Structures are given as C-alpha cells and as structure tokens.
Amino acid sequence: MALAESPTSSRKRKKESPTSSRAFATLRPLSGKVALVTGSSEGIGAGIALEFAKGGADVCINCNSKDEEAEQVAAQCREQGVRSIYSKADVSDRRAVEEMFEKILKELGPVDIVVTNAMTSKRVGILETEFQDLKRCVEIGVYGVFHCIQIGAKQMLAAGKKGSLVHLGSPHVYWPCKECIDYNTTKAASDNLVLSAANELMWKGIRVNIVLPGWTYTQGEVRLYGQEQLDRQAQKMPLNRLAYTEDIGRAVMWVCSEEASFVVGATIKVDGGAFIETGPSWIAPPRERG
C-alpha cells in the first residue's frame, strides 16, 4: 500500500519536507513508549503511526474495516525496529475499545500515548443528510473519542504512568464548510470533550492536547476531489502545497515527547498558514503573493 504519496515528484517532495524535522525522529524521542493511533490504516493516522515508530514507540494500529492496509502499516512500523500490532475495533463500541486496550496491555504493555484520529463523514448538504449518517459520525467522532480517552487514561493511571492524549481536530470547528454538517458538528463537540478532559487529567499528570491539521494530501482526499483539483488547490495555499501526512505525524510526535512536557490543553495548528484566525487565507488574498 502506498501511503499518502505526494502529487509532486519525489525530488521536489524531499526538498519541501524539512530535514530538521526528520532529525528529531532519529533521536528516538518516544523510545520505550507504547502508543495507540485510532483510524490508522491509511492517511493521517498511518502517517502518525509511522512517525511514532521512527521515534522509537511501539504502536498499535487500529481501524474497523481495512484489515490488509492496517497490517501493512504495522509491518512498516516494525521495519523501524519497534513492535507493532493491529487491533480491529469500532471505536464507537465500548466493549470493542475495552478489548483493544486489553490486547495492547497483553502484547505491548500499558499505553503511554493515545491518539484519537478515527472519523467518518458523508459529504452532503443539510437537506440531504440522513439522520443515521449524522448519528454514525457522532458515534465515532465523539463517543469513540470519549471511550479511548477514558479507558486509555485509566490504563495509564493504573500503571502509574503520566501519559499523553492527542486528538486530531479540524479547522472546520471554526470555519464550518458547506456539505459537511456531520463532520463540522462532530469535530466541534469532540474539541470541547477533549479540552474538558485536559482540564481534569492534567492534575493527574496526563497531558491532553489537540493537533489541528490543515488540508492534507491523502488517498482519501484523492478519492474525494481527484488529483487534478488537489493540484490546483495546492497552488493556492500560502506555502504552495498541501500538508503531507508526515507533517502532521511529526507535530504529534513532538507533542507526545518530553520536549513538549509543558504543553497542556493546547490546540496546535499544522496548516502551513492556511487558516489565520478563523478565515481561510487562501480564498481571497488581499493582494498578489510575491
């Protein structure tokens, strides 16, 4: 499986991707840590899992449907010299999440890091949105986040660990886009849930933060928009490209490392400057960019 390949040539892609960020992973800042990344069979979740592996963490890959892809991501993680397993689980199912954490405890040890990334969405307008689709989005993106944060935090505390919980947010919490009501609503609710958890768990030594990706090049986006449209939109961005999955993965790795030990309850945007305040700066620039 090709993971989130860039639309540009490999030479250009390598030039655009800063080597200093790669250097941090070579320090193995997550060595000895055990991490779970939900929704990590492809896209941003897979990118985070691979950066964790490069940083020295043992990783549990999770998804609910793409078994082959998830197993391949786990294999790629193991190539970095770490342990990696795959746990198939619907994060909206409380018992399935409990069993996933039991499997992690048995095969890898208690978690140090939990990343809530799993999500679903039907891109249609409010007049066409089926209630069941909205409900399903909330079940995965809110209830699933609650299950993983609560059960993960309990496992950390039982093991005497001061861990890190990271939620993948969205700029659409502040800028609700069209034909995305299920996603916009769910991300807004989960943001408040996560920050509420941060306000409680920090007193127990567990750091909770949000990493907010900008528009990221993934195979999911290619399926949704098509390669040609993504290439056009990338040129409108302030840095003339979309994010790559490793851009997001490196940011999450840093947030979970000791280098960020004083970062709690933060929302860190990794968007290449696309969203300043609450408006997308690439839609109507006030002047031509130099």
VMD Tcl script that draws the C-alpha trace (Angstrom):
set ca {
  {0.00 0.00 0.00}
  {1.35 3.42 -0.94}
  {0.94 5.77 1.98}
  {-0.30 9.26 1.10}
  {2.00 9.76 -1.88}
  {2.62 13.35 -2.88}
  {1.37 14.71 -6.21}
  {4.80 16.22 -6.79}
  {7.94 14.40 -7.80}
  {9.93 12.64 -5.11}
  {12.78 15.11 -5.61}
  {10.56 18.15 -5.11}
  {8.76 16.48 -2.22}
  {12.05 15.78 -0.45}
  {13.16 19.37 -0.92}
  {9.90 20.71 0.53}
  {9.97 18.39 3.54}
  {12.42 19.86 6.10}
  {15.29 17.55 7.07}
  {15.48 19.12 10.54}
  {12.13 17.52 11.36}
  {13.50 14.13 10.36}
  {16.48 14.67 12.64}
  {14.21 14.81 15.70}
  {12.90 11.31 14.98}
  {16.46 9.96 14.80}
  {16.84 10.92 18.48}
  {14.14 8.30 19.18}
  {12.23 10.69 21.49}
  {9.47 8.11 22.10}
  {11.76 5.18 22.81}
  {10.17 2.77 25.27}
  {6.69 4.26 24.83}
  {3.55 2.36 23.80}
  {1.14 4.21 21.53}
  {-2.32 3.66 20.07}
  {-3.43 5.55 16.97}
  {-7.08 5.06 16.02}
  {-8.08 5.12 12.37}
  {-4.53 4.43 11.26}
  {-4.84 2.07 8.29}
  {-4.14 4.95 5.89}
  {-3.91 8.74 5.62}
  {-3.07 10.95 8.57}
  {-3.46 8.14 11.09}
  {-0.96 5.96 9.23}
  {1.41 8.92 8.93}
  {1.29 9.47 12.70}
  {1.86 5.77 13.43}
  {4.90 5.67 11.14}
  {6.44 8.78 12.69}
  {5.88 7.26 16.13}
  {7.71 4.13 15.00}
  {10.58 6.20 13.63}
  {10.66 7.94 17.01}
  {11.04 4.63 18.84}
  {7.49 3.91 20.06}
  {5.76 0.54 19.90}
  {2.50 1.15 18.05}
  {-0.98 -0.35 17.89}
  {-2.64 0.24 14.52}
  {-6.42 0.46 14.63}
  {-9.25 0.52 12.12}
  {-12.59 -1.20 11.67}
  {-12.55 -2.32 8.05}
  {-9.28 -2.12 6.10}
  {-7.53 -5.14 7.58}
  {-4.93 -5.62 4.85}
  {-3.92 -1.95 4.81}
  {-3.69 -1.86 8.62}
  {-1.49 -4.95 8.69}
  {0.78 -3.35 6.10}
  {1.14 -0.18 8.20}
  {2.01 -2.34 11.22}
  {4.64 -4.13 9.11}
  {6.12 -0.79 8.04}
  {6.29 0.25 11.68}
  {8.14 -2.96 12.56}
  {10.71 -2.14 9.88}
  {11.75 0.75 12.15}
  {12.83 -1.76 14.81}
  {9.78 -1.44 17.08}
  {6.90 -3.73 17.99}
  {3.62 -3.08 16.18}
  {0.27 -4.86 16.26}
  {-3.09 -4.36 14.60}
  {-6.34 -4.30 16.56}
  {-9.59 -4.26 14.61}
  {-12.16 -2.32 16.62}
  {-15.10 0.01 16.07}
  {-14.24 2.85 18.48}
  {-17.94 3.64 18.96}
  {-18.37 0.19 20.55}
  {-17.38 0.45 24.24}
  {-16.67 -3.26 24.65}
  {-14.59 -3.37 21.46}
  {-12.46 -0.49 22.76}
  {-12.02 -2.23 26.11}
  {-10.87 -5.39 24.33}
  {-8.45 -3.34 22.20}
  {-6.81 -1.85 25.28}
  {-6.67 -5.29 26.88}
  {-4.86 -6.59 23.79}
  {-2.40 -3.68 23.88}
  {-1.72 -4.32 27.59}
  {-1.09 -8.01 26.95}
  {1.05 -7.70 23.82}
  {2.82 -4.33 24.18}
  {2.25 -3.15 27.75}
  {0.19 -0.27 29.16}
  {-0.24 2.71 26.86}
  {1.75 5.92 27.23}
  {0.15 7.65 24.24}
  {-3.36 7.60 22.75}
  {-4.16 9.46 19.53}
  {-7.85 9.76 18.61}
  {-7.99 10.08 14.86}
  {-10.79 7.73 13.71}
  {-13.58 9.52 11.86}
  {-16.26 9.10 9.20}
  {-18.29 11.59 7.17}
  {-20.80 11.79 4.34}
  {-20.17 14.91 2.26}
  {-23.71 16.10 1.51}
  {-25.77 19.19 2.31}
  {-28.05 19.56 5.33}
  {-31.20 18.96 3.27}
  {-29.81 15.63 2.02}
  {-28.12 14.48 5.24}
  {-29.68 11.32 6.65}
  {-30.06 11.31 10.44}
  {-28.41 7.90 10.65}
  {-25.30 9.29 8.91}
  {-25.11 12.20 11.35}
  {-25.61 9.77 14.25}
  {-22.86 7.48 12.97}
  {-20.43 10.38 12.66}
  {-21.13 11.43 16.25}
  {-20.82 7.85 17.49}
  {-17.31 7.52 16.06}
  {-16.07 11.09 16.43}
  {-17.48 11.88 19.90}
  {-18.41 8.65 21.69}
  {-15.33 6.94 20.26}
  {-13.09 9.75 21.46}
  {-14.66 9.53 24.92}
  {-14.13 5.76 25.11}
  {-10.48 5.94 24.05}
  {-9.61 8.87 26.30}
  {-11.34 7.46 29.37}
  {-10.14 3.86 29.02}
  {-6.66 4.96 27.94}
  {-6.31 7.35 30.88}
  {-7.46 4.65 33.31}
  {-4.85 2.25 31.93}
  {-2.12 4.87 32.25}
  {-3.05 5.69 35.85}
  {-3.30 2.01 36.83}
  {0.25 1.56 35.55}
  {1.49 4.69 37.31}
  {2.20 6.43 34.01}
  {1.97 10.12 33.14}
  {0.94 9.78 29.55}
  {-0.17 11.91 26.63}
  {-3.51 12.04 24.83}
  {-3.79 13.80 21.47}
  {-6.93 14.43 19.47}
  {-6.94 15.27 15.77}
  {-9.07 18.38 15.47}
  {-10.22 20.32 12.43}
  {-10.30 23.92 11.18}
  {-13.97 23.30 10.44}
  {-14.69 23.74 14.13}
  {-14.09 27.46 13.48}
  {-14.92 27.58 9.78}
  {-17.82 25.19 9.10}
  {-17.61 24.31 5.43}
  {-20.53 23.51 3.15}
  {-21.91 19.98 2.73}
  {-20.11 18.76 5.83}
  {-22.62 19.21 8.64}
  {-21.96 15.83 10.26}
  {-18.20 16.37 10.32}
  {-18.36 20.03 11.40}
  {-20.75 19.26 14.24}
  {-18.84 16.23 15.47}
  {-15.46 17.96 15.46}
  {-16.86 20.90 17.43}
  {-18.30 18.58 20.07}
  {-15.15 16.46 20.33}
  {-12.99 19.56 20.78}
  {-14.95 20.53 23.87}
  {-14.86 16.97 25.17}
  {-11.08 16.80 24.77}
  {-10.41 20.17 26.40}
  {-12.72 19.20 29.27}
  {-10.64 16.05 29.72}
  {-7.45 18.15 29.63}
  {-8.76 20.31 32.47}
  {-9.20 17.24 34.66}
  {-6.43 14.87 33.65}
  {-3.60 17.42 33.86}
  {-3.99 17.27 37.65}
  {-3.19 13.57 37.43}
  {-0.12 14.08 35.26}
  {-1.71 13.22 31.92}
  {-1.31 15.81 29.17}
  {-4.18 16.25 26.70}
  {-3.80 18.35 23.55}
  {-5.32 18.88 20.12}
  {-3.37 18.88 16.86}
  {-5.32 20.58 14.10}
  {-4.24 19.56 10.59}
  {-4.78 21.75 7.59}
  {-5.71 20.31 4.22}
  {-3.61 17.17 3.95}
  {-2.77 15.13 0.87}
  {-4.10 11.59 1.41}
  {-5.57 8.89 -0.77}
  {-8.93 9.71 0.82}
  {-8.71 13.27 -0.48}
  {-7.71 11.98 -3.91}
  {-10.81 9.78 -3.95}
  {-12.99 12.72 -2.88}
  {-11.60 15.53 -5.02}
  {-9.48 13.95 -7.73}
  {-5.78 14.53 -8.36}
  {-6.23 17.49 -10.73}
  {-8.36 19.52 -8.32}
  {-5.97 18.83 -5.43}
  {-3.04 20.04 -7.52}
  {-4.88 23.26 -8.36}
  {-5.87 23.93 -4.77}
  {-2.36 23.21 -3.51}
  {-1.03 26.09 -5.61}
  {-3.42 28.49 -3.85}
  {-2.06 27.67 -0.42}
  {0.35 30.08 1.32}
  {3.23 27.58 1.06}
  {2.08 26.35 -2.36}
  {1.33 22.83 -1.21}
  {-0.99 20.77 0.92}
  {0.27 19.16 4.10}
  {1.81 15.70 3.92}
  {0.87 13.05 6.44}
  {4.37 13.16 7.92}
  {3.96 16.89 8.61}
  {1.10 16.01 10.91}
  {2.86 12.95 12.29}
  {5.95 14.92 13.29}
  {3.87 17.51 15.09}
  {2.00 14.84 17.05}
  {5.28 13.08 17.86}
  {6.69 16.32 19.28}
  {3.55 16.98 21.35}
  {3.87 13.49 22.87}
  {7.59 13.83 23.61}
  {9.31 15.22 26.68}
  {10.24 18.27 24.60}
  {6.57 19.32 24.95}
  {6.21 18.38 28.62}
  {4.75 21.82 29.48}
  {2.21 21.83 26.64}
  {-1.26 21.05 28.02}
  {-4.76 21.87 26.73}
  {-3.29 23.42 23.59}
  {-4.61 23.45 20.03}
  {-1.66 23.34 17.66}
  {-2.38 24.18 14.04}
  {-0.32 22.39 11.40}
  {-1.79 24.05 8.33}
  {1.01 25.89 6.56}
  {-0.64 29.21 7.39}
  {-3.85 28.37 5.53}
  {-6.07 29.39 8.44}
  {-5.24 32.64 10.21}
  {-7.72 33.44 12.97}
  {-10.92 31.81 11.67}
  {-10.74 32.57 7.96}
  {-9.06 30.58 5.19}
  {-6.39 32.96 3.94}
  {-6.12 31.24 0.58}
  {-9.65 32.01 -0.61}
  {-9.44 35.78 -1.16}
  {-5.93 37.17 -0.61}
  {-5.88 41.00 -0.34}
  {-3.02 41.23 -2.83}
  {-0.89 39.11 -5.10}
  {1.57 36.99 -3.20}
  {5.21 37.63 -4.03}
}
mol new
graphics top color blue
foreach p $ca { graphics top sphere $p radius 0.5 }
foreach p [lrange $ca 0 end-1] q [lrange $ca 1 end] { graphics top cylinder $p $q radius 0.2 }
display resetview
